[in-house]
């Protein structure tokens, strides 16, 4: 299904918030306005995403200037990143590769394999650019002392810069693919490209790799390429765990549309891709490879979680209890999403279901690291593409982002010496959870009452991003859906 440039949904005419805001610059675009011959929506989105990523690098400049040494700078300026610290702490500065036995000198890489190899490639580039001295000599120095060796601090800063440059194409890729998921709604991707959360959290860790994989999977599915979508899900799961949750959304949609063969194709391709990527480290460093799984299983209540709020109020929460309750809640969420998707009057859209599953996972997870906001960002902008609602969600997430650094810097503690819980940080956690639940409620309403869904309120298709949905709708069916939507 091709969409002409005149059929593209224009936010200033379709979104009340954007329409009202446009009054300050002359009002909504006219019905007969001609599209710009060069500045297509895709190019505008990519330009804004590029500017946003540049701002993300600039936002880290205080830490770069300080060589990432001062807590007051990295927390006070909110420019912290895991990247330069793991360069020395995981053996990359000493020339070790990922998931190799260092004889106990360095902890194993606690991230999935794609991040491990991406981080290693960046370290090799850094060594070439820095003209590093004999790396073998560093292997005799304890891991905690490597950063203090001459030139290593500056080299760690260079490693961050190399990593940022290597991550930039993935930010642009994600923005570009999101702009092409819904052929008639490329401007929805502007909510991703212009998001403050992309600027603030984009360089905290390597999560942009997973975000790009999720965007690629959604784009591939919109092009009726289930095998490619599965490959992207498998690769994304080898970056972070959460892309595998897309399979749950696809399960519901495929059952509703009787596309079981496509479900098998996407699941099989995801499994094969994940196995092939993980096989090398499993064969040569199984003990180091499995650290990711044991690390997450063994950690207790951590940053950003409701469990931490409960624990700081004096309640004892064991790791096993957290694991069991979190798993039980997540299973309940998945079953609820399954029933919602199967019983809804019309098949829900994939981003809607995916948002509910991922948000359900994060609400009761034992940790909510600052960069996890990126997991939800592409799903929010596709599941509920209304600027007002996305801005409400963004405000809550940005508020939490600021609070977590003030908490780590010790500036919000009510009285750490007397054991009084940090009420300011607990409030920020609750605000973050509240805005995620707020969007979830809206998404559930849109699923139950499709005329509230800005993407399919006209009743033409169940999901404009799914070619099979459009193909299966006959002209009579489309007319009937449109009439029901208008009546609703």
Secondary structure, 3 states (H helix, E strand, C coil): CCCCHHHCCCHHHHCHHHHHHHHHHCCCCCCCCCCCCCCCHHHHHHHHHHHHHHHHHHHCHHHHHCCCCCHHHHHHCCCCCCHHHHHHHCCCCCCCCCCCCCCCCCCCCCCCHHHHHHHHHHHHHHHHHHCCCCHHHHCCCCHHHHCCCCCHHHHHHHHHHHHHHHHHHHHHHHHHHHHCCCCCCHHHHHHHHCCHHHHHHCCCCCCHHHHHHHHHHHHHHHCCCHHHHHHHHHHHHCCCHHHHHHHHHHHHHHHHCCCHHHHHHHHHHHHHHHHHHHHHHHHHHHHHHCHHHHHHHHCCCCCCCHHHHHHHCCCCCCHHHHHHHHHHHHHHHHHHHHHHHHHCCCCCCHHHHHHHHHHHHHHCCCCCCHHHHHHHHHHHHHHCCCHHHHHHHHHHHHHHHHHHHHHHCCCCCCECCCCECCHHHHHHHHHHHHHHHHHHHHHHHHHHCHHHCCCCCCCCCCCCCCHHHHHHCCHHHHHHHHHHHHHC
